[in-house]
Structure formats: C-alpha cells, structure tokens
Amino acid sequence: MKRAFLMLLCDVLTAVVLMTGIWGYFYLMPHTFAAAATDISVGKTASGDWHEKFADKFTDTVVSTDTSYTSPDLSVKLTYNSFDTNRLDRSGGGVHEAYGTRTAYVLADIYVSDISCIKTAFAEDTYGTGFSETLRGMSKRMKSVLAVNGDSYSNNLQRDNGVIIRNGTLYRSNSSDTETCILYRDGTMKIHEPGPMDGQKLIDEGAYQSWIFGPSLLDENGKAKTSFAIRDYIQESHPRTAIGYYEPGHYCLLVVDGRQTTSRGMFLGEMAKLFEDLGCKVAYNLDGGHTAFMTMGDRVVNKPYKPDNKVADGIFIMENLK
C-alpha cells in the first residue's frame, strides 16, 4: 500500500514538473514569431482625414495639462469617476467580497485627425511569446500621448487563436474561437463573430488593427449586452481595460481599477452599461486584471493594484508622424 502511494505521488510530481516545464517553455521563455504577411493595402485603402470635421477639438499649438492634451492632430481628455455599485461580488468562491461594492475608473475621450495617430506595439518591439515590458517604458519608447495595455495576444497558443493585425501588418491568420475587434483604415470599428478568419482578406478590405481578447460589450444597436459567451472567470468583477468607438476619428479608452477596497473592479455587464450610456456604437473588452494600465506620457494615470506590472502589448495614441 505504501509503495503504491509513493509510486502515485512520484507520478503526480513528474506530471507537475512536466506541465510546469511545458508552460514555462512556451509562455515564459522568449520565442519570436515571423509575420504572416507585410501590409499590401497601403495606398489601396484611403485613411480618413478628420481635421475639418473635428476642428473645434484640435488646437493650433500643443496644450497639455495633467488630464488633457490637444494639438493640431489630437484631442485627449481624461475623466475620473467612482461610484457605489451596491453589488457585492460573491462569485469565484467569494474571493472578491473583501473588495466591497465601490468601483472607480478613468476614461480617455479621444479625437484623432488621422488613423495613423492610433498605433499598437509589442513589448520589447518583438512579436512572440515571453516578451514583456512596463507600459510606462513602452509609452516612453513610443513617445505616445496616451496608452493602455492591449489584448495580451501571445497568451493564446491554441489552434483557433485568431487574426493578429497590427499597424496594417498581418502577423497571424487563424480561425477564432472568440469575437475579434477590427479597426479599419477608414476609422470604422467592427466586431467579427467567432469562426473562420481570413487575415489577408481583412488586410485587403483595409483592416489596420485587430484585437482578440473580448468579449464585445454592445449589440448592433449600441445597447449593453446582458450575456457573454466567455468563461466564468472573465465574467467576475476585475480590473478592466476596454476600447470604445463613436464614429470614425472619435474613440475612447477605459481603464477600471480593481482588487482594492476603493475599487473592486467591474462586471462585464456594468462596463457594457457604461459604454451604452456614453453613446458608443462598438465597445470591446481587452485584457485586464494585473495588466490594466493607462499612461499619459510616461506617467501612470490610473491606480493599478500592481504598480508597474509588465504587459505584452499596448495601444498608443500618437502625434501624426506622416
């Protein structure tokens, strides 16, 4: 009996060591990947020019404060808010109950003159797994006005891990088991349902950026969804990052603080209702938890529960460098 127990224990330990080694090799050790295809749509699909449309949002010179930034090409305004949800999160075996019922967030309202003002970047400027960098470090390197973490694209190495398009370059073209958010060169944003994805076709149609975390938060009429086809853990209250779309040239980025007594985070439904109230047409959940960060310049402007934690990728609002 004792020998059988020891053999079973040995088998379990061996399996744990093996699985830990596999996880460490694929997710912690750096591995670079090759891009699927370079961008061939430049010059074929015109970008929008919104200088005239949003002329009242831009300024002739750079005007910068702790919560706003305007220039001939950009307008960024931060708004802070907190409120009592009057709802205790009892999910997840009660792990969230200690954080209470309050939530707090920072919202960036963004106008751009051209789609090139919205950039993405990989940590350490490398497409692959095992690469990470603080958002402050990435923001400084990118010389961005505003930034948030992205979708942690490298966390999913499954077969149906979707299409990755960044700054017009196709990096990955697989079927997707989750909703995909696509930002096009004409400034429109659309949600693609799970299923087969043709990355090159999307590029040819003008796709400029794609994100594959999800879920989407609004229906086709801009109303908050009340159910989400995603695993239960993601539906619990967490720190959140999300992107919203009003119309071409007008967007918003949201970061919700969480896992603190001053802010427990948000349920997906709470965040969806916020985007509906804002009047967005499309809203999409990005990675959150310990990666939920927003910077203005190289200064973190939200209150993350893990300061300066590293992220895999980011979204950056930039001056037009054309």
C-alpha positions in Angstrom: 0.0 0.0 0.0 2.8 2.4 1.0 4.7 1.5 -2.2 1.7 2.1 -4.4 1.1 5.5 -2.7 4.8 6.5 -3.3 4.5 5.5 -6.9 1.4 7.5 -7.3 3.0 10.5 -5.6 6.0 10.2 -7.9 3.8 10.1 -11.0 1.9 13.2 -9.9 5.1 15.1 -9.1 6.5 14.0 -12.5 3.4 15.3 -14.3 3.5 18.6 -12.4 7.2 19.1 -13.3 6.5 18.2 -16.9 3.5 20.5 -17.2 5.3 23.4 -15.4 8.2 22.9 -17.8 6.0 23.0 -20.9 4.2 26.1 -19.6 7.4 27.8 -18.8 9.0 26.9 -22.2 6.0 28.2 -24.2 4.9 31.2 -22.1 7.9 32.4 -20.1 10.9 31.8 -22.4 11.1 34.3 -25.2 10.1 32.9 -28.7 10.0 35.2 -31.7 7.5 34.6 -34.5 7.5 35.6 -38.1 4.8 37.9 -39.5 2.4 36.2 -41.8 2.5 38.9 -44.4 3.5 42.5 -44.8 0.9 45.2 -45.4 0.0 45.4 -49.1 -3.0 47.6 -48.6 -1.1 50.9 -48.2 -2.3 53.2 -51.0 -5.2 50.9 -51.8 -7.5 51.9 -48.9 -7.6 55.5 -48.1 -7.5 56.7 -44.5 -9.9 59.3 -43.2 -8.9 62.9 -42.6 -10.9 64.4 -39.7 -9.1 67.7 -39.3 -12.1 69.7 -40.6 -14.8 67.5 -39.0 -13.3 67.9 -35.5 -11.7 71.3 -36.0 -13.2 72.5 -32.7 -11.5 69.7 -30.8 -7.9 70.5 -32.0 -5.7 73.4 -31.2 -3.1 75.2 -33.3 -0.4 74.5 -30.8 0.2 71.8 -28.2 -1.8 72.5 -25.0 -1.1 70.0 -22.2 -2.3 69.5 -18.7 -2.4 66.6 -16.2 -5.7 65.5 -17.6 -5.8 66.8 -21.2 -3.8 67.2 -24.4 -4.7 69.0 -27.6 -2.7 69.7 -30.7 -3.3 70.2 -34.5 -3.9 66.4 -34.7 -5.1 65.1 -31.4 -7.5 65.8 -28.5 -7.4 63.7 -25.4 -9.3 64.4 -22.2 -9.3 62.2 -19.1 -12.3 61.9 -16.8 -12.2 60.2 -13.4 -15.3 58.7 -11.7 -16.1 56.4 -8.9 -19.5 55.2 -7.5 -21.0 52.6 -5.3 -22.4 49.7 -7.4 -24.4 48.4 -4.4 -23.5 44.9 -5.5 -21.1 42.6 -3.7 -19.3 40.1 -6.0 -19.9 36.7 -4.4 -18.6 34.8 -7.4 -15.3 32.9 -7.6 -15.8 31.3 -4.2 -16.1 34.7 -2.5 -12.6 35.9 -3.4 -13.9 39.3 -4.4 -16.1 40.0 -1.4 -13.3 41.7 0.5 -13.1 44.5 -2.1 -16.6 45.8 -1.3 -19.0 47.4 -3.7 -17.3 50.6 -4.9 -15.7 50.9 -8.3 -13.5 53.6 -9.9 -12.3 54.2 -13.5 -10.6 56.7 -15.8 -12.0 57.4 -19.2 -10.0 58.9 -22.1 -12.1 60.7 -24.7 -10.1 60.8 -27.9 -10.3 62.6 -31.2 -7.7 62.0 -33.9 -7.1 63.7 -37.2 -5.9 60.6 -39.0 -5.9 56.8 -38.3 -2.1 56.8 -38.1 -2.5 58.6 -34.7 -3.6 55.2 -33.3 -0.7 52.8 -33.1 0.0 49.4 -31.4 3.3 47.9 -30.3 4.6 44.7 -28.9 6.6 44.5 -25.7 10.4 44.8 -26.5 9.3 45.6 -30.0 9.1 41.9 -30.8 6.2 39.7 -32.0 6.3 36.4 -30.0 5.8 34.9 -26.5 7.7 35.6 -23.3 8.3 39.2 -24.1 7.1 41.8 -21.6 7.7 45.5 -20.8 6.1 48.1 -18.5 3.5 50.3 -20.2 5.4 53.3 -19.0 8.6 52.0 -20.7 6.7 51.3 -23.9 5.0 54.7 -23.8 8.4 56.4 -23.4 9.8 54.4 -26.3 6.8 55.2 -28.5 6.7 58.8 -27.4 2.9 58.4 -27.0 0.5 60.9 -25.6 -1.8 58.3 -24.1 -1.5 54.5 -23.9 -3.3 51.4 -22.5 -2.4 47.8 -22.4 -3.6 45.6 -25.2 -5.1 42.2 -25.5 -2.1 40.0 -24.4 -2.2 38.4 -27.9 0.6 35.9 -27.0 -1.3 34.3 -24.1 -3.3 32.1 -26.5 -1.3 29.5 -28.4 -4.3 27.3 -29.3 -5.2 26.4 -32.9 -8.1 28.8 -33.1 -6.3 31.9 -31.7 -7.5 34.3 -34.3 -6.1 37.0 -36.6 -3.4 39.5 -35.4 -3.1 42.7 -37.5 -1.0 45.5 -36.0 -0.4 48.8 -37.8 -1.5 47.3 -41.1 0.8 44.2 -40.9 -0.7 40.7 -40.8 1.1 38.6 -38.1 -1.3 35.7 -37.6 -4.2 34.4 -39.6 -6.2 31.6 -37.9 -9.8 30.7 -37.2 -11.0 32.4 -34.0 -12.8 30.9 -31.0 -13.7 34.3 -29.7 -15.0 37.6 -31.1 -12.5 39.8 -32.9 -12.4 43.6 -32.9 -11.1 45.2 -36.1 -10.2 48.8 -36.6 -10.2 49.8 -40.3 -8.1 52.5 -42.0 -11.3 54.5 -42.7 -11.8 54.8 -39.0 -14.6 52.4 -38.6 -14.6 49.6 -36.0 -16.4 46.3 -36.3 -16.8 43.1 -34.3 -16.3 39.8 -36.1 -18.0 36.7 -34.7 -16.1 33.6 -33.8 -15.3 31.3 -36.7 -13.0 31.1 -39.8 -10.9 34.2 -40.3 -9.1 35.3 -43.5 -6.4 37.7 -42.4 -5.3 38.6 -45.9 -8.9 39.4 -47.0 -9.2 41.7 -43.9 -6.0 43.4 -44.9 -7.3 43.9 -48.5 -10.5 45.3 -47.0 -8.5 47.9 -45.1 -8.0 46.3 -41.7 -5.5 48.3 -39.7 -5.6 46.9 -36.1 -7.2 43.7 -34.6 -7.7 42.5 -31.0 -8.7 39.1 -29.9 -9.5 39.1 -26.2 -13.1 40.1 -25.9 -16.0 39.9 -25.5 -17.8 42.7 -27.3 -20.0 44.7 -24.9 -22.7 46.2 -27.1 -25.2 44.8 -29.6 -25.6 46.1 -33.1 -27.9 48.9 -31.8 -25.3 50.1 -29.3 -27.2 48.6 -26.4 -25.5 46.9 -23.5 -25.3 43.1 -23.8 -26.5 41.2 -20.7 -25.0 37.8 -21.5 -21.5 37.0 -22.7 -20.2 33.8 -24.3 -17.0 33.7 -22.3 -15.6 31.7 -19.4 -17.0 32.4 -16.0 -13.7 33.8 -14.6 -13.7 36.7 -17.1 -17.3 37.5 -16.1 -16.4 38.1 -12.4 -15.5 41.6 -11.3 -12.0 42.5 -12.3 -9.8 45.5 -13.2 -10.7 46.2 -16.8 -9.3 47.8 -20.0 -11.6 48.4 -23.0 -11.9 50.4 -26.2 -14.9 52.2 -27.4 -16.0 53.6 -30.8 -18.3 56.5 -31.5 -17.6 57.3 -35.2 -14.6 57.5 -37.4 -12.0 59.7 -35.7 -13.7 59.6 -32.3 -12.9 56.8 -29.8 -12.4 56.2 -26.1 -10.3 54.1 -23.8 -11.4 52.9 -20.4 -9.4 51.5 -17.5 -11.2 50.3 -14.4 -9.2 49.9 -11.2 -9.9 46.8 -9.1 -8.9 44.3 -6.4 -8.8 47.2 -3.9 -11.2 48.4 -1.3 -11.5 51.7 -3.2 -12.5 49.8 -6.4 -13.4 46.2 -6.7 -13.4 46.3 -10.5 -16.4 45.8 -12.8 -18.6 43.0 -14.1 -18.8 42.9 -17.9 -22.4 43.9 -17.7 -21.6 47.0 -15.6 -18.9 48.1 -18.2 -21.3 47.4 -21.1 -23.9 49.7 -19.5 -21.3 52.4 -19.1 -20.4 52.2 -22.8 -24.1 52.3 -23.7 -24.5 55.4 -21.5 -21.5 57.0 -23.2 -23.2 56.6 -26.6 -20.6 54.3 -28.2 -21.6 52.2 -31.2 -18.9 49.5 -30.5 -17.1 48.5 -27.3 -14.6 45.7 -26.7 -13.1 44.2 -23.6 -9.3 44.0 -23.7 -7.0 42.2 -21.2 -7.4 43.3 -17.6 -6.5 42.1 -14.2 -2.9 42.9 -13.4 -2.3 44.3 -16.9 -4.9 47.1 -16.6 -2.9 50.3 -17.1 -3.3 53.7 -18.6 -0.4 56.2 -19.1 -0.3 59.8 -20.2 3.1 60.4 -21.5 5.2 58.0 -19.3 3.0 58.6 -16.2 0.5 56.0 -15.0 -2.8 57.8 -14.6 -5.0 55.0 -13.1 -4.5 53.3 -9.8 -3.5 49.7 -10.6 -3.2 47.2 -7.7 0.2 46.0 -9.0 2.2 49.2 -10.0 4.5 48.9 -13.0 3.5 45.3 -13.8 4.7 44.3 -17.3 2.4 43.8 -20.3 2.7 42.0 -23.7 1.4 44.8 -25.9 -0.2 48.2 -25.9 -2.4 50.7 -27.8 -0.8 54.1 -28.2 -2.3 57.5 -29.1 0.4 59.4 -31.0 1.0 62.6 -32.8 0.6 62.2 -36.6 4.1 61.5 -38.0 3.1 61.3 -41.6 
